[in-house]
Amino acid sequence: MEVTSFLQMGVLFLLILSVLLLLKSWITSRAMGNIPGNMGWPIIGESFSFVSEFSSPSGVYSFISRRQQRYGKVFKSSILGRFTIFMTGRDASKILLTGKDGVVTLNLSAAGQQVLGSTSLLQTVGEPHKRLRRLIAEPLSIDALKNYFPFMNTLAVETLGQWPERRINVLEEVSTFTFKVISCMIMSLEPAGEEQEKFRSNFKLISSSFSSLPFKIPGTAFYSGMKARDRMYSMLDSIISRRRKGSEFQLDFLQSLLNKHSKKAGEDEEKLTDEQLKDNILTLLIAGHDTTTAALTWLIKFLEENPTVLERLREEHQGIQDTRKSGSTLTWSEVNNMPYTNKVISETLRKATILPWSSRKAAEDFIIDGFQIRKGWSIILDVVSIHHDPNIFPDPEKFDPSRFDAPLKPFSFLGFGGGPRMCPGINLAKLEISIFVHHLVCKYKWRSLEKDDAVQPTLVRMPKNKYPITVEQL
């Protein structure tokens, strides 16, 4: 009898929940009535179509572009349980990325919120966000990065030295390089050894769970990712404890925060707790690894496909090399004087658009392009369309670094985001790429083993085939 009653209550609860979701869907659909688009099926929306396109060769852009052709720059949809407005264009990017007058806030996925933690830079707003950003920006400044330049330079030479005469999956090799760099900078992890391997294996699981469905059920990507997060945080607890006791000292990001900003019991609220330290170390690992890995992989791919650009880039780097004393290596002043390399990096970020969208939530009602946006609605800024707008970038599918010979209009190029949430690791990413490219083009030539432009079904756009190549010395 009790079991029957329990089942009846469960069915009644599901029925009430379904009615409430349908009612919410109906109310929101009516509120969005003036915005073109299709909300799809009740509750499900267009989720199946979105997920299907997400895994297509062109990625989620195909889902967006088809609806833009049908409805225009602004359209509505319902995906993964969220009523969403899609937008594109410079005006939209200015409003959404600057967060002018607090009209929008960052809108992470449910999985992303739990993975990064509640005190992550990406989850804070207002003054707490500004303060955290200042603390994080300090060890990522040009002056601070200079200390890590010799390590990056040596690691790039060693990594590339292992490439000739074998099949290389560029994405995997570059991923290892960038992870060793960011883990050394943050907590002085040795580039080889058991601790590095454990940390990296946990990181891979965490990174894979970021865009998964937030079901903490054994066997799911989210469950594995959260378990890996627990293991990583346990490792960080041990490192932080040793640093606090003075039994270990390093000149790295973690030490900088512990020395200047770390909070102990009974101390001032302005300092950081251990939870804040761990959440933001993980945030930096994810932000500093995946995007740089993708950018460097696409850049190497685009260079092989555009021999004229490769030849001009090689001339810049061989010119740098020719002015150097015999036997000496790349210097700090040289890596900061590579004008054509910087244009190649920018054009790579434009053409590949490794972060295809920015997700925000309306913090208040506002109007854009004549459409009323209501507080609480999810908004996605389509960055791919901005980077492929023929009015700003003629022949947008062509790889042409000369587009960046002259300054562009504000918010027409979003390679590192924009506004107060622009990527704080912009200088680190450029430094890593410039060092790696210098040694690559000066010493090696490479050939692609597969012609495939498909992208992985991940939040960060990466080549699906990991870009396999063979490498020879020049």
Buried (B, 14 or more C-beta within 10 A) or exposed (E): EEEEEEEEEEEEEEEEEEEEEEEEBEEBBEEBEEBBBBBBEEBBBBBEBBBEBBBBEBBBBBBBBEBBEEBBBBBBBBBBBBBBBBBBBBEBBBBBBBBEEEBBBBBBBBBBBBBBBEBBBBBBEEEEBEBBBEBBEBBBEEEBBEEBBEBBBEBBBEBBEEBBEEEBBBBBBBBBBBBBBBBBBBBBBEBEEEBBEBBBEBBBBBBBBBBBBBEEEEEBBBBBBBBBBEBBBEBBEEBBEEBEEEEBEBEBBBBBBBEEBBBEEEEEEEBBBBEBBBBBBBBBBBBBBBBBBBBBBBBBBBBBEBEEBBEBBBEBBBEBBEEEEEEEEBEBEBBBEBEBBBBBBBBBBBBBBBBBBBBBBBBEEBEBBEBBBBEEBBBBBBBBBBBBBEEBBEEBEEBBBEBBEEEEEEBBBBBBBBBEBBBBBEBBBBBBBBBBBBBBBBBBBBEBBEEBEEBBBBBBBBBBBBBBBBBEEE
